[in-house]
Amino acid sequence: MADSNSFTSHFVELRSRLLNSLIFIFAAFIVSYIFAEHIYNFLVEPYANAVKDDQISRRLIFTALHETFITYIKVAFFAAIFTGSPFLLIQIYKFIAPGLYKNEKKALLPYLISTPILFLIGGLLVYYLVMPLAIKFFLSFESFGSSTSLPIQLEAKVNEYLSLIMRLIFAFGISFQLPILLNLLARIGIVNSEYLKKRRRYVVVIIFALAAILTPPDPITQVGLAIPLLLLYELSIFTVRFTEKKNENIENA
């Protein structure tokens, strides 16, 4: 009976914390929708900066009456998830923290802090480096035509552009969690630094395949995701080895 009551109380607490997270995300969605135009201006800035020196006038178009409204909904939802994720992580931590020892809480805290930081770094990499380079790459295929042929010029749809940049931000942000995932696997004994070193060549293939799946079919965004992931993998080997040495010192003390 005691186990049943304990399970019920844990379930009620989990439901409460998830409900709080959903309420927070919904509130963030409402606020984000109010400021959707400002968020849109921020997200479209890489495109505007990349084409500002072009000789032809650039614009983003929509081809359906409801498209701009749906676009603002997507932008608001993106911003709500982006801002609500740290709150969700905090709620999950508060749920599991009472069952952890003091040293376990201390070990988990760096992961809780580094998760949104790495996600933000991935998003900033897309915004300030990958997207401007990708836009320039795609625009290089434009043709102004001749007397016997029609020009090929970009008339970008606002919905498609925003979907692309938001998808890339999430793809990079989630992919940048690789060091956290590998360190957690190392802590529970599934992998170690030697294992990661020996599997390096396989990981290179997996990372480039993952980059090809998560990004558009162009070399700029694919390499832009693969190279940082390879660097993060090497960093993961270093941090896992550092953790192993720290544990060895504690055991020998």
N, C-alpha and C positions, 0 to 999 in steps of 0.2 A: 504493500500500500504506500509506503514511504517513497519507494522508487517511482511509483505512478504519480504521486503528488509532486515529486521533484521534476519529473519530465513535463508535467502540465505547467508548472511555474516557469520552467525554462522556455517552453513553447510560447507561453503568454508574453514573456519578456522579449523573445525574439520577434514575435508579431508586433509588439509595441514599438520596438526600435525600427523595424522595417516600415511601419506605418509612419513614424516620425520622419524617416528619410523620404518617403513618398510625398508627405506634406511639404517638406522643405523643398524638394525638387519641383513640386507643383507651384509653390510660391515663387521659386526662382524662374519658372516658366512664365508666370504672369508678369513679373518684373521685366524679364527678357523680352517679352512680346511688346511691352510698352516702349522699350528702347531698341526694338528690332531694327529700325532704320539705322541707328548708330552702329549696331553690331554688324549690319550689312556693310556699311561704309568701311568698317575696320577690315572685314574679310575680303572686300573687293580691292583693297589698297594695293596688294601685290600686283594685280592685273593692271591697275591704273598707273602705277609707277613703271611697270615694264613697257607700257605702250605710250607713255606721255610724250616721248620724243619722235613718235612716228609721224610721217608726213600726211597720213590719212586720218580722218576723224574716227575714233573708236567709240563703241557703245556696247551695252549689254541689252539684249532684247528679250521679250517674252511673247509667246505665240498663242496663248490661251487667256481668256478673261480672268480666270481664277489663279493663274500661275504665280503672280506676284504675292497674292494672299497666302498661298501654300508655301511659297518660298520663305515668307516671314515666319510662318508657323515652324518650318524646319529650322530656321535660324534660332528662334526662341528655344526650341527643344534642344538644339545643340548646346546653346549657352547654359541651359538649365542642367543638363547632364554634366557639362564641364565643371560648373561651379558646385553641383550637388554631390559629385563623387567623393571629395574629401570628407564631407559630412557623413556620407554613407560608411566610409572607412572608419571614421571615429565611432559610429554607432556599433559597427561590428566589433571593434576593439573593446568597447565598453561591455559588450555582451560576453566576450570570451575572457576578459581580464580577471574577473573574480575567480576563475578556475585555474589561474596561472600562479606559479611561485614568483617571488620577487625578482629573482634572476631571469626568469622567463619573460616577465614583463619588460625588464630592462633590455633583453635581447630583441624583443619584438618591436620596441619603440623606434629604432632606426629605420626599420622597414616601413613602418607607418608614415614616417616623415619623408623618406626618400621616394615612395611611390608617386605622390602627386608632383614632386620636384622633377623626377625623370619624365613623367608624362608631359609636364610643361616644357621641358627642354626639347622633347620630341616635337611638340607643337610649334615651338619657336623656330626649330630647324626647318620645318615645312614652310612657315610663314615668311621667314627672312632669306632663306637660301634656295630651297628646292623649288618652290612655286615660281619665283622670278626666273630661274634658269629654265624650268620646264616650259613656261610661257614663251620665252625667247626661242626655245628649240622648236616648238610647234609653229610659231609665227614664221620661222625661217622657210617653211614650205609654201608660203603664200606666193602667188604668181600674179603679176600685174597685167599679164596678157600682152597681146600685140594686135596688129590690125586684122589678123585672121583668127584669133582665139580670144575667148572670154577670160577675164581675170578670175583667179581663185583667191577669195578674201574671207577672212574670219568674220562671222556674225555670231558672236558667242551668246548663248542663251543664259540668262541669269540663273535659272534653276540648275542647269548642268554645271556651270562654273562653281556655284556655291556647294553643290553636292560633291564635286571633286575635291575642293579644298577641305571641306569638313571630313570627308572620308579619309583623306591623307593625314589630317591632324590626328584623328582617332587611330589610324593604322600605325603611325609613327609613335604616338603616345603609348599605345599598348605594347608595341614591339620593344620599346625602351624599358619595359619591365623585366627584360631578360636577366640582368644581374640579380634582381630580387628573387626571381624564380629559381635560378641556379643556386643562390646562396641558401634559400630555404630547403631545397632538395639536399644540399650538402649538410645542413644542420640535422636533418632527420636520417642521414646516412645512405641516401640513395646514390649520390655521386660524391666524388672527391676531386681534388685538383689534378691528380695523375690521370684519372679517368677523363676529365675534360681535356687535358693536353693530348691524350692518345686519340680522342675523337675529333680533333680539330679539323682535319681535312673533310670529314663527313659533314661537320657543322657548316663549313664554308658552302658546300653544295646546297644544304638545307636552307641556309639563310638567303642565298640568291634565288632559290626556288620560291621561298616565302615572299621575297621582295617582288618577284614577278607576279605573284597572285594578288598581293595587296595593293599594288600600284598600277597606273595605266601602262600600256605597252610601249614605253619609251625608255631609253637608257638613262636619262637624267634622273627621274624619280626612282628607278630601280636601283641604280648605283647609289643614289642619295640615301636610300634606306639601308642597303646592304653594307656599305662601308662603316657607318656608325654602329651597326649591329655587330660587325666583326670586332670593332674596337671595344664594344661593351662586353663581348664574349671574352676577349683577352683580359679586360678589367675584372671580369667575374672570376677567372682563374686566379688572378692575383689576390682578390678579396677572400676567396675560398681558402687559398693557401694561408693567408694571414689569420683567418679564423681557426684553421687547423693548428697553427703554431701557438696561438693563444690558448687553445684547449689543452695542447701538450704541456705548456708551461704550468697551467692550473693543475693538471694531473701530477706533474712531477714535483710541485711545491709541497 
